[in-house]
Amino acid sequence: MNKKEFKTLDEQIKTLKNKNLIINDEVYAKDILYKENYFFINGYRFLFYDRNTRKFKDGTTFEELYSSFLFDRSFRNILFKNLLIIENNIKSIISYQLSKKYGFKEKDYLKESNFTTDYKEKRRVEDVINKMKRQIRVNGEKHSATYHYITNYGYIPMWILVKVLSFGLINELYGILKLEDKVEIAKVYNLNPETFKIYLELLSNYRNLCAHEDIVYEHKTQTIIPDTKYHELLNIKKIDDEYVNGKNDIFAVILIIKQMLSKDKFIDLINEINCALNKFDSSVKTISKKDIIKKMGFPDNYNELINIEVNNG
């Protein structure tokens, strides 16, 4: 196995040139590599790679490679702000359900009896409750809202606590709820509890990728969403009776967002994605906009999602 060792900017430039990448302005390229990180920019090379030569396609420039990096950053930011809206909505819905049913003080809503009584899940219930209590201890005096409630009332209500809980922990919390509570929460989105739990897992994964500026546009997860009416209505390709796209890729996230955002916000999302794609297309000649859309798992007719309305119940 070849060792990955530190390379100076000059060595990075040389490596890219040896892979058939055209670098018109080395000073500019070095500045970008220095500030943005060679590893992450180089992570977009496969869009422009010739599989036979394992080098960049003839004519590929550093500017094009960087444009793909910038596209993903733009796309990631568009996605992230909408995932934050959904995250906030879900936190609010869960906190409302638990507060209404079990009380608004942590000594009430964090009782083990409020959660699944399945003995096989007892350890998981204890673990999630302990994680939530730890967040109260850690953030109690650091977060302005939690500090306000502790100082003035001596407790932190659920609707305040969720603000300092990660999306991942919210996902875990939903997993230990009683079935009737899961049903009540999931039906807000016309989903069954099993599908809602899968959606939470996938959204949490992509939310973290966005937050850490990781490569998003071609990322795939191990979490696979169930078939939806959108798959059928968009005539998404099947192989061996399984849909090729929209199952564990970025388009699956778009399908979930379609079901969880208002129509106006979803239209804005698609329009912003289209603008980012058009900007990318105008700055790149070696590949087409269709190439990156294909990598994202988007069908050619993805814009039709805007006007498709189905009942998921």
N, C-alpha and C positions, 0 to 999 in steps of 0.2 A: 504494500500500500504506500503510495506517495505521501510524503509528509507535507502538510500545509505550513509554510513558513512565512514570516513577515516579508513583505515586498515594499521597497521604496516606491515613490510615485513614478520615477523613471522606469523602474522594473514593471510596474503595473501597465504603463503605457506600452512598453515593449511587448508584454504578454498579449495585450489586446491587438496590437499590430500584427503579431505572429498568427493571430486567429483571423486575419483578413479584415479587421475593422479599420476603416479609414478615419484618421484623426487629422482634421484640417488645421486645428489650432491647439497645439500641445499645452500652452499656458492655460487656456480655458479648460481643457480636459483635466489637467492636473488640479486646478482649483475645485472643479466639481468632485473629482475623486477624493480629494482631501476633506471636503466638507460633507459629502453625502455618503461616503464609504464604498470602496471598490466592490466589496462582497455583495451589497444590495443592488448596486447598479448592474453588476455582472449577472445578477440573478434573472435579469430580463432578456438575456442573450438568446434564449431558446425561441423567442418570437422570430429572430432573424437568422437562425442557424440552418445550415445545410446539413442534413442528417448523414449524408454520404461522406462529406469531407470533415465533418465535425468542426467546421469553421463558419464564420459569418458569411452570409450570401454576398456575392459580388455587389459592390456599390454601397454596402451598409456603412453608415457613418456613426461616429460617436454621438453626434447630435440626435440621431434617430434613436439610438439606444437610450440616451438620456430622456428623450421625449416619452418613451414607454414607461420609464421610471416616474416621470412627472404625471403621466396619465393615471397611473395606479395610485399615486398620492392624491390626485384630485378625486378619483373615483372612491377611494377609501374615505376621504373626508365627507363626501356626499352620503355614503353609506353610514358612516359613524353617527352623523347628526340625527339620522332617522332611526338608527338603532337606539340611541339615547332617549328619543321620544317614546319608543316602544317600551324600553326598560323602565322609564318613569311611570308609564301607564300601568304596566304589570305590577310594579311595586305598590302603586296606589290601590289597585284592585285587590291585591292580596292582603294589604294592611287593613283595608276597609272590611273585608270578609272576616278576618280573624278578630279585629277589634269589636265588630258588631256582635260576634258570637261568643267570644271568650273574655272580653274586657280590654281596657286600654292601658293597663299598667303591666310592666314586664312580669311581675309576680303572678299575674293572671294569664296573660297570653303565652307565656313560656312554660306552662305546666305540661308535663309529659302526657297527661290524660287528654290533652287537646289534639294529639296526633295519632297516627295509626297505632292500633293495638296489636298488630301482627308481631308476635314474639320474635320472629326472624329479623325484624327491623328495629328491635329495641336499641341495639348498639348505635345504629345509624341515627335514630331519634335523639339519643343522648349526645351524640357527636355534634349534630346540627344545633341543638339547644346550647351546648357549651360554646360553640363558635359564635353564636349570637350574643351570648352573655359576655364573651371576650370583647366583642365589638363595643358593647356598652362600656366596659371598663377602659378600653383603649381610647375610644373616641368621646367618652363622656364629657371631658373638659377641653377637648381639642376642637370639636365641631361646634359652631356657634349655636345651632338649633338644639343639639343634645345638651349643651352646657346651660342654655336658657331653661330648659325643662328641669334638669337636675337641680339647678340653683333655686328656681322659683317654685317648683312643685314636688321635687324629690323623686321623680320617676321620668322615664322616657316612653311616651306612647309609641305604638307600633308604626303609626304613620310618620313619625320622626325617625325612628330607628332604621327604617328601610333606606333612608337617604345615605346611610353609612355602610350598608350591606352591599357586597359585590353582586353582580348579576349571577355569578357562579353560585354564590350562597343562596340567592333567591331560588335558583334552579333546584338546589338541594332541599330547601325549605318546602317547595311545592311537592317534591318527591315523598315527603313524610307526612303530608296532610291526610286527614281522613277522606275517604272517597267522596262523601257528600260535599266537602269543601272544595275538592278538586273539580267536581262537576260544576259547582256554582261559579267558580272562577273561569273555567274553560268555556262555559256557555256564553260568556260575554263576547267571545270571538266566534261563536257558533262552531266550536270544536269539541271533540270528546277529550277526556283527560289524558288518554294515551298519546294522542297526536299532539296535544298541547305540551306535554312533557318533552316529546321529541323536538318540538319547535324551540323550546327553551334551551335545550342542550346545544342545538345548532346555532341559535342566535348568540348564546354566551360565547361560543367558540370564535365566531366572527367578530364579535364586539371586542374581544381581547386582542385579536389580530390587528384590528383597526387602531386600538389604543396604543399598541406598541410599534406602529408603523411597519408592520410586516407585509410581505407580498400577499395581496388579497385577490386580485382579479382571476387567478387560475387556481386558487386554493381549493382543495377538496377535503371533506371531513370523513370520519368513519361513521358519523351519524347519518342515516338515510331517512328522508321523510317519506311518508306514505304517498301513494299516487293521489293526485288531486284532479278536479274537473278541468283545471287550467291545462294540465298536461294533455288531456284529451282534446279540448277545444282548440288548442294551439297546434294540434297534430304533431306533437313532438315524436321524433323517430324512436322506434323500438328495435331492440335486438334481443332475440330469445324471449320475447314477450315482456321485456323490461325497458322502461324509458331510459334513453341514453343521457339525457340532460334534465336538470331541475330536480335532482334527487339528493346529491350531497355536494353540490358545487355552488358557485356564487348565484346562479340563477335560482337555485332552491331558496336562497335567502330572499331574493326578489319576490318569489311566490308567497313566502311567509309574510313579508312586509305588505304585500297586496292585501292580505287577509287581516292585517292588524293596524293599518293606517287608514285615515279618512281618504276618500277619493281625491280630494283636492291636494292633499299632501303627497299622495302617490303619483299624481300627474306631475307635480313639481319634481319629484324624484326622477321620473323617467325623462323629463325635459332636461334636467341637469346632467344626467348620464349621457344623453344624446349630444349635448353641448361639449362635454368632455371628449366624447368619441370623435366629434367633428374637428375639434382642435387638434387631437392626435393625428387624424387623417390628413390634415392640412400641413403637418410638419414632417410627415414620413412618406417616402416614395418607394422604399424597398418592399414593403408589405402594404396591404390594404386594411381599411377599417374592418372588413369582414373577417380578416385573420384574427384580430384580437377579440372580436365578438364571438367567434367560434371557440377560442381558448377559454372564454368566460362561461361557456355553456349556454349562451343565449341563442334561441332560435331566431331565424331571420325576421319572423313576424312578431317579435316580442312587444312591439309598440301596441299591438292589439289588446294587450293586457289591460290597458287603460279603460277600455269600454266593455270588458267582460265582467259580468256580475253573476256570481253563483252563490247558492246557499250551501255552506259547508256542513250544516247540521245533519 
